[in-house]
Structure formats: C-alpha cells, structure tokens
Amino acid sequence: MRIGILASAGSWHYLQLEAAFERLGITVERYYITELMAKVGMSSSSFVSGSFAGDERLEDLDALIVRSIPAGSLEQIVFRMNALHCLEQAGTFVMNQPLAIEKTVDKFYTSSLLASQGLPTPPTIVTENRDAAMEAFQELGGDVVVKPLFGSLGRGMVRVDNPDVAYRVFQALEMNHYVFYLQKFIHHENKDIRVFVLGDRVLAAMERRGSAWKTNIAQGAVAYPVELDDYQEKLALKAARAIGCLYAGVDIVRSRDGEMFVLEVNGIPGWEGLQKVSSVNIADEIASFVVKGREGCC
C-alpha cells in the first residue's frame, strides 16, 4: 500500500503519522502541495495525464492525507484544491476530502452550514461594507470577535467592545479590502473544549484554558483532559457530519449562562496539545482509519 502525506518536512504531525504507518508496515511518501503539477489530455504513454509531485504520479497512491495547505494567491489556492478534487475523482482516498477542506477553510461557510443543520453557533454577521459592519457591531450587542475569514491558531482575531475602536479596526480592514466577519462574543471564562472526531466517533477531547479570552494552545492556553457528556459528544459528531469531515477538530464553548455553542470546525486538525493529555495514540488511530477506509472503498 502506498500512502502519501502533504506536509512540510519535519513537521510534528508528519513525523507522528510517519511513525504510525511504519508500525503498520507501511512507508509513507511526503509531498509539499506547492510541488503539485497537473497534466491534462496527454495521450502518449510517455506523457500520462494526472497530478504529479516531481516525477511521482499521485493517482498511483492508495491514499493521500492533507496536512498542510499554505497561504497563497487566489489562483494558487484554487489550483491546489482542484488538483485534490481531480485526485479524488480518479479514485484516490483523500483525507480530508477537498470539499470538506473548502468548507472549513472559510469561517463564514462553516458557520452557515452549522446553523443550517440546527447546530448552536454564535450570532454572526459578515459583510464587505464598513457602515454595515458598524451597524452589525451594535446589532450583536457591542461586544464582538472580529475574525479573518481565512485563518487558524487564533491569529488575527480581535475582540472589540468599544464603538471608537470598532470604527478604527473596520477602517483598517476596509483599506486592505478584507471582509468583515463579526461574531457575538460569548463570555466563556477563558476556556473551551476541543473535540477530535475521527469517522463516526469521538477519539479524544481536551479543555483549553487561557489567561485571556483566546483559548488556542498556540496562543498560550493550557490543555487539560476532559470527559464529554452525551450532549457535547453528539454536538461534536453532528458538527463534523454537517461539514462532511472524515476527521475534524470541533471547538465547543459554554457560555456563562450554561449554553453550548459550536465555534468552529477544523478540517486539517492538529493534535499536538491534545496528545499530551490523551492516553489514545491519535496518529495510530488515524493511520488505521486511513488503511481501513482505503480497503473499504475499493
């Protein structure tokens, strides 16, 4: 069996997966997504159509795990995602599927899909107009989190609870042609829950506690083991299904009034912080899932 991983060299997640597949007797092949090249309509046996990384034809892989899609221009991102779509259509088992990654990479799309499935998600308003953004700020109670539409690890998120600050923030975003993504701030005692979903089960979960309102491990929050109740588990599984993820990191927050909200669904979820507080070897579980998934689809 041939397994490929799209990842940067030496990344923690790549090394974990590499070791996990080696324990199954499988050697993985690493590629970087900027190495992708597509050939279309090549009829000669010497010039085969398909997606390539160097001389390697990726359609020959049994499975491809997507661990990294770096920032790029609109053209670069569209090409990378379409190359993954073509691979999947050719029969390669891609995890996560490109459609699921596209849904989770756009916070607005994720929020709308969660809401359409009846999942509780914080009130959110998205606009390109600065005046509309100021009105949205007031409509959402004058205390919002302004998030980049594309982003992760808590970078670029700003809490705004003052009209003058909102005006300056929105003015700066407008000058750089950004979209205004405003989400009502949920008072959550500086903690939330990250749930790691794999297939149709919750694999592990942690509570993240921050010194301020951001609860990302990358922003200095500390992870603690947590046992989910039935409602939290069902919420996480339903959120992953709503997006169509084979594996996902689902962020759940409890308001100070006790209400639960799904904040985000991550389609390329990390688990370094979670692994430190979990007895489950997450990379081993992912490797086994990929092998079974490939065998089950062929």
Summary of the structure (lengths in Angstrom):
residues: 298
radius of gyration: 20.4
end to end distance: 12.5
largest distance: 66.2
contacts: 924
relative contact order: 0.14
helix: 37%
strand: 26%
